[in-house]
Structures are given as C-alpha cells and as structure tokens.
Amino acid sequence: MKKLKHEGELFKAALLAGVAYAEKRKAVEFESTDSASDKALYVYRLLVHDKVISPMPEEQVSEKTIRHRLATWHAHQLPEGHPLLG
C-alpha cells in the first residue's frame, strides 16, 4: 500500500464527501458525537455496497486501510492538476 503524498488531507476531504454522499442518499444521519473512525467505516461499507469502490478482503479491513482506500477514492474524483494530487 503506497502512501499518497497528501493522504491526510485527501482522507479529510474524502470523509466529508462520503458523509455528504451517505446523507444525500438518505442512508444515514450522522451525529456530532460519531467518531471519524465510525463515519469512515460506514462510508466505506456504503461505497462497497453501492459498488462505487471494490471491497477489500475482510481480514485487511482496518482503520488504516479504510483511510487509505477512501483517500484513494477521493483522489480519483478530483480534477487533474488539483493541489492535493501534487
């Protein structure tokens, strides 16, 4: 798993985009007390369910791999030349 250059920032943006996707789809309403880890896991599972991203083998699912997978997913959504892709 190759770390992305701006992986932290990409993950934060991916989490915001994923939460917006889940709430727009009316699949969930997140509370302010929900942790980023819980939100990330839910968004990952929803994106897999909707066939937006491919699933990882269950034994590889961890907070670190979910963060990386969501950051990679979001990076592919960004236009070419975006500062986070540098």
Contacts in CASP RR format, 6 or more apart in sequence:
PFRMAT RR
TARGET T0000
AUTHOR 0000-0000-0000
METHOD contacts of the structure
MODEL  1
MKKLKHEGELFKAALLAGVAYAEKRKAVEFESTDSASDKALYVYRLLVHD
KVISPMPEEQVSEKTIRHRLATWHAHQLPEGHPLLG
1 65 0 8 1.000
1 68 0 8 1.000
3 68 0 8 1.000
4 10 0 8 1.000
4 68 0 8 1.000
4 71 0 8 1.000
4 72 0 8 1.000
4 75 0 8 1.000
5 85 0 8 1.000
5 86 0 8 1.000
6 83 0 8 1.000
6 84 0 8 1.000
6 85 0 8 1.000
6 86 0 8 1.000
7 67 0 8 1.000
7 68 0 8 1.000
7 71 0 8 1.000
8 67 0 8 1.000
8 71 0 8 1.000
9 84 0 8 1.000
10 71 0 8 1.000
10 72 0 8 1.000
10 74 0 8 1.000
10 75 0 8 1.000
10 84 0 8 1.000
11 40 0 8 1.000
11 67 0 8 1.000
11 68 0 8 1.000
11 70 0 8 1.000
11 71 0 8 1.000
11 74 0 8 1.000
13 74 0 8 1.000
13 84 0 8 1.000
14 43 0 8 1.000
14 70 0 8 1.000
14 71 0 8 1.000
14 73 0 8 1.000
14 74 0 8 1.000
15 36 0 8 1.000
15 39 0 8 1.000
15 40 0 8 1.000
15 43 0 8 1.000
15 70 0 8 1.000
17 74 0 8 1.000
17 77 0 8 1.000
18 43 0 8 1.000
18 46 0 8 1.000
18 47 0 8 1.000
18 70 0 8 1.000
19 30 0 8 1.000
19 39 0 8 1.000
19 43 0 8 1.000
21 43 0 8 1.000
21 46 0 8 1.000
21 47 0 8 1.000
22 28 0 8 1.000
22 30 0 8 1.000
22 42 0 8 1.000
22 43 0 8 1.000
22 46 0 8 1.000
23 29 0 8 1.000
23 30 0 8 1.000
25 46 0 8 1.000
25 50 0 8 1.000
27 46 0 8 1.000
28 42 0 8 1.000
28 46 0 8 1.000
30 39 0 8 1.000
30 42 0 8 1.000
37 63 0 8 1.000
40 63 0 8 1.000
40 66 0 8 1.000
40 67 0 8 1.000
40 70 0 8 1.000
41 63 0 8 1.000
41 66 0 8 1.000
43 70 0 8 1.000
44 53 0 8 1.000
44 61 0 8 1.000
44 66 0 8 1.000
44 69 0 8 1.000
44 70 0 8 1.000
47 53 0 8 1.000
47 70 0 8 1.000
47 73 0 8 1.000
48 54 0 8 1.000
48 55 0 8 1.000
52 73 0 8 1.000
53 69 0 8 1.000
53 73 0 8 1.000
56 65 0 8 1.000
56 69 0 8 1.000
75 84 0 8 1.000
75 85 0 8 1.000
78 84 0 8 1.000
78 85 0 8 1.000
END
